[in-house]
Amino acid sequence: MKIGDLEFWLLTDGTFRLDGGAMFGVIPKPMWEKVAPPDARNRILMAMNSLLIRTAGKWILVETGAGNKWDTKRSDIYAFEGPPRLPDKLVTHGVPPESTSSSTPIFTSIIAAGTRAY
């Protein structure tokens, strides 16, 4: 998509799962489980999407996925779908991962803290 001098691409780094009750808070489970069915561990499927922006000859990456520094226990807890694919998606768009001018994490939590390096 292009708006003026800005170009936008939506990239995915796959999916993961988080506890449905934690995500929906006080909303009763019978209401949210229809739109986000939980697995046997009450986790719902969530997407790791990133926004790639090109402006003034610079690349900006908004949200950087979960990275690949997960031990077996946490990989099982969060049920990541396959290995990280964001670096490959960047290259597909002609952007070596190290050439982004700015990376902006939006979702800051245990998933975001210290695990993003590819």
C-alpha positions as CSV (number, residue, x, y, z in Angstrom):
1,M,0.0,0.0,0.0
2,K,1.3,3.5,-0.8
3,I,0.2,6.8,0.7
4,G,2.2,9.7,-0.5
5,D,5.9,9.0,0.0
6,L,5.2,6.1,2.4
7,E,5.0,2.5,1.4
8,F,3.6,-0.2,3.7
9,W,3.8,-4.0,3.8
10,L,2.3,-6.3,6.4
11,L,4.7,-9.2,7.2
12,T,4.0,-12.2,9.4
13,D,6.4,-14.0,11.7
14,G,3.9,-16.8,12.3
15,T,1.7,-17.6,15.3
16,F,1.8,-18.3,19.0
17,R,-0.6,-19.0,21.7
18,L,-1.5,-17.2,25.0
19,D,-4.0,-17.9,27.7
20,G,-7.4,-16.9,26.5
21,G,-8.6,-15.7,30.0
22,A,-5.5,-13.4,30.3
23,M,-6.2,-12.0,26.8
24,F,-9.9,-11.3,27.3
25,G,-9.8,-10.4,31.0
26,V,-13.3,-10.0,32.5
27,I,-15.1,-11.0,29.3
28,P,-16.8,-14.4,30.0
29,K,-15.3,-17.3,28.2
30,P,-18.6,-18.4,26.6
31,M,-18.5,-15.0,24.7
32,W,-14.9,-15.1,23.5
33,E,-14.4,-18.8,22.8
34,K,-16.8,-18.5,19.8
35,V,-14.4,-16.2,18.0
36,A,-11.1,-17.5,19.4
37,P,-11.5,-21.2,20.3
38,P,-9.0,-22.2,23.0
39,D,-6.9,-25.3,22.8
40,A,-6.8,-28.0,25.6
41,R,-4.5,-25.7,27.7
42,N,-7.0,-22.7,27.3
43,R,-4.6,-20.9,24.9
44,I,-5.8,-18.9,21.9
45,L,-4.1,-18.5,18.6
46,M,-2.5,-15.1,18.0
47,A,-0.5,-13.7,15.1
48,M,2.9,-12.0,15.1
49,N,2.5,-9.4,12.4
50,S,5.0,-6.7,11.6
51,L,4.6,-3.5,9.6
52,L,7.4,-2.7,7.1
53,I,7.5,1.0,6.1
54,R,9.7,2.6,3.5
55,T,10.0,6.4,3.6
56,A,12.7,8.8,2.4
57,G,15.0,5.8,1.4
58,K,14.8,4.3,4.9
59,W,13.2,1.1,6.1
60,I,11.3,1.1,9.4
61,L,10.1,-2.2,11.0
62,V,7.3,-1.8,13.5
63,E,7.1,-4.9,15.7
64,T,9.9,-7.5,15.4
65,G,8.4,-10.9,16.1
66,A,9.5,-13.2,18.9
67,G,13.0,-14.1,17.7
68,N,14.6,-17.5,18.2
69,K,16.1,-17.5,21.7
70,W,13.5,-19.7,23.3
71,D,14.2,-22.8,25.4
72,T,12.2,-25.9,25.0
73,K,9.9,-25.2,28.0
74,R,8.9,-21.7,26.8
75,S,8.6,-22.8,23.2
76,D,6.0,-25.4,24.4
77,I,4.2,-22.8,26.6
78,Y,3.8,-20.3,23.8
79,A,3.4,-22.9,21.0
80,F,5.3,-21.0,18.4
81,E,4.4,-22.2,14.9
82,G,7.8,-23.1,13.3
83,P,11.0,-21.1,13.2
84,P,11.1,-17.3,12.9
85,R,10.4,-16.3,9.3
86,L,10.6,-12.5,9.5
87,P,14.2,-12.3,8.4
88,D,13.4,-14.2,5.2
89,K,10.3,-12.1,4.6
90,L,12.4,-8.9,4.9
91,V,14.9,-10.3,2.3
92,T,12.0,-11.2,0.0
93,H,11.2,-7.5,0.0
94,G,14.8,-6.6,-0.8
95,V,15.6,-5.6,2.8
96,P,18.5,-7.2,4.6
97,P,17.4,-7.5,8.2
98,E,20.3,-5.4,9.4
99,S,19.5,-2.5,7.1
100,T,16.3,-1.3,8.8
101,S,16.8,2.2,10.0
102,S,14.5,1.7,13.0
103,S,12.9,-1.2,14.8
104,T,9.9,-0.4,17.1
105,P,8.6,-3.1,19.4
106,I,4.9,-2.5,20.2
107,F,4.0,-5.5,22.3
108,T,6.2,-5.4,25.4
109,S,5.9,-8.5,27.6
110,I,7.8,-11.7,28.4
111,I,7.6,-12.5,24.7
112,A,9.2,-9.2,23.8
113,A,11.8,-9.0,26.5
114,G,15.3,-10.0,25.3
115,T,14.3,-12.7,22.9
116,R,14.1,-10.8,19.6
117,A,17.6,-11.4,18.2
118,Y,17.6,-13.6,15.2
